[in-house]
């Protein structure tokens, strides 16, 4: 049983997808990728994600930063300006994420049922 547990916890798919497979992370990654400048401030992201609380968005951005998918840059200004962008690792994830979005559009009615 302990061997099965260790193998399960070491599963690359489980470990990697858990870093961005939650309710909000993929939306944040998509929005940063879609940004004309590739950079967004917190309130810009929040305006586009009206159903995500400020606390949850803040936690999501912290998690994505810890997973090296999002870069957070703080500028020494008053008040401080903070900008978010995709890291190279985050950018490398985008083709797979965009393919998943296209798949979701194509199969939406089959998968999402009331």
C-alpha positions, 0 to 999 in steps of 0.5 A: 500500500505504501508503494502505491501511495508513493507512486501515486504522489510522484505521478508527474501528471498529478503533480504538474496539473495540480499547479494550474488545473484549479478553477481560476489558474487557467483563466489567469494564464489565458488572460496574461497570454491574450494581453496585448503587452503580455503584462497585466496589473492585478486590477486589470485581471480582476476586472475581467474575472468578475466572478473571482474574489480578490482574495482568490485571485491573489492566492491564484497569482501567488500559486502561479508565481510559486510554480514558475508560470507567472512573474510578479514584478514590483516597481518601487513607486508610491503607491507600488505598482505590481505587474504580472506576466507569463514566464518562459515556462508559462509561455511554453504551456500556452499551446497545450492550454489553447488546444484544451480551450479549442477542444472545450469549445468543440465539445462543450455541449457534449461535456457540459450538461445541466 
